[in-house]
Amino acid sequence: MTLDINKHHLIPKHSKLSDAEKGKFLDSYKIDIKSLPKILIEDPAIVNLKPTAGDVIKIERESKTAGITIYYRAVING
């Protein structure tokens, strides 16, 4: 039996931005991908998304006080 950690209630929702979404996101903030915090390609929370280095991962965290907060991470090789 394998454990899917993404089904655990403490793991926030992770999704991979499409190339178009990634371009729009980076342009809207006038940044390049090197400016984003990093996430390893082998991170268990994103491995099922089949990421490649240079992808952008959107993380949606639920908070009792702030509602839903969104974070972005750049995928890097370990």
C-alpha positions in Angstrom: 0.0 0.0 0.0 1.4 3.4 -1.0 0.6 6.6 0.9 -0.5 9.6 -1.2 0.5 12.5 1.1 -1.5 14.9 -1.0 -4.6 13.5 0.5 -3.5 14.4 4.0 -5.4 17.3 5.6 -2.1 19.2 6.5 -0.7 19.2 2.9 -1.9 22.3 1.0 -3.1 22.0 -2.6 -0.3 22.1 -5.1 -0.8 22.7 -8.9 1.6 23.3 -11.8 1.1 26.5 -13.9 0.8 26.0 -17.6 3.4 27.8 -19.7 0.8 30.6 -20.5 -0.1 31.0 -16.9 3.6 31.0 -15.9 4.4 33.8 -18.5 1.4 35.9 -17.4 2.3 35.5 -13.7 6.0 36.5 -14.2 5.0 39.4 -16.5 2.4 40.7 -14.1 4.9 40.9 -11.2 7.8 41.9 -13.5 10.1 39.2 -12.2 12.0 36.3 -13.6 11.8 32.7 -12.3 15.1 33.1 -10.4 13.3 35.6 -8.0 10.9 32.9 -6.7 11.4 30.7 -3.7 12.5 27.2 -4.7 10.9 23.7 -4.4 12.8 20.6 -5.2 11.7 18.5 -8.2 11.6 15.4 -6.0 9.4 17.1 -3.3 6.7 14.5 -2.4 4.0 17.1 -2.6 4.6 17.7 -6.3 6.0 14.5 -7.6 2.6 13.4 -9.0 2.5 16.7 -11.0 5.5 15.4 -13.1 7.3 18.7 -12.8 10.4 19.7 -14.7 13.0 22.2 -13.7 11.8 25.7 -14.4 8.1 25.0 -13.8 6.2 27.2 -11.4 4.1 25.5 -8.6 1.1 27.3 -7.1 0.4 26.4 -3.4 -2.9 27.2 -1.9 -3.0 27.2 1.9 -6.1 27.5 4.0 -6.0 29.7 7.1 -8.7 30.3 9.7 -7.7 34.0 9.9 -6.6 34.8 6.3 -8.8 32.5 4.2 -6.8 31.1 1.3 -3.3 32.3 0.8 -1.4 31.6 -2.4 2.3 31.0 -2.7 4.5 30.3 -5.8 7.6 28.2 -6.0 10.1 27.6 -8.9 11.0 23.9 -9.4 14.7 23.1 -9.3 16.8 20.0 -9.6 18.2 18.7 -6.3 
